[in-house]
Amino acid sequence: MPVTRAKTKTVPTPATPPRQLQSYTDFTWPMAPTVDGQVLDVRVAPIRPNTVEHLTTLVDPSRRLGFATALHLEKRLLIGWVFRREEFPWVQTWLSNPGPNRMTRGLEFATQPFDLPRAEVLKNGPLFDTPVFRILPAKSTITSTFLMFYTTVPEGFLKVDDVQLTGGKLVIEDRANRKTIALAASRSL
């Protein structure tokens, strides 16, 4: 994800289930601060069993398009989403590991940084100088679009550095390993 700032979600103390990450703490993606003073790379699964985590990231304001991807290295499968940053400035990540063989990971590009009740979102206001909601005026509509892709990756493709929509194609890059994937895009954004 092309993100600039990140924050963990507020959790009560003590949390049930327990949390690995510090509550409501700013951090530099992807290394999140843990309750024991260490850092955890939140890009990589699995997390410690019997824990739940939730964090948000601000999509780079200098980009017109944001993206989020998930890569399964063993199966060489990649899924991703490309969206207008002005429509979806946030990517939420949640991780749940309630026990053996039950880990869940969610990526949600969103208009708000955390899944909170409307009253709490309005009370808290902007985060990182960025709006946390969109307003739909009476008798009007808002249209949002995004692209989704799913593909295999070539041998040696280990991470996504960038996703660009150019010339009717999605171009996905792993720069360090000099690997590029080009997929036909069904539409522009």
Steps between C-alpha positions, in 0.01 A plus 500: 500500500630848425439641845655786694369472856350228714326459836380211713139492617401597854438192713391473863743381764503213566388397150308183432633330298847632584680735261858494381505863383499815711162676511437810283864555415648662187762296317691478175353232278557204513680477835234538772588546869416206726392512863837354605699781335598311185374552144297263285497491119124503445535403132591145592272226633459326734469708810511350848208258566200619704546867406311759299647819348357794306692787346459767236728655242471826308543460125773732371330837431738569210355208302188516288449124529554282804520124515500212745632151426536164669763254377513129586867416442469121513211484253633798297155663498432872516174684559471876495280806472567835334287801595488878490676637805253790528214248537677258733785666695527219758594132501397310811675176587360259752654176615325231699668182618257326738683166489657229285417522127257789553699812414313773311642813342296784357598792277237769459548813297266747659364850553572477873806378690323263741165322518339719763143618563413820311474709819853401603639573152342847504621567856860399423526705180783483246802275545840599359333817362281280279120468501358186660168494316328616181176697490216417267282810461121448492359378168844439352721207416863412543663258261816314588686247290800276546684223317567156645751250367604145576797335334789263536844653537823384339760302693708741710226765531516575873324831566295775339680834480249676278184458298434749221210532258649612171406453137205275584719266706569436864876484542611326822865529600740319729792735440763330715452172313447669161164334446205668329150376429273675248126426504231639272277745690127480437457873549682817595468681833 
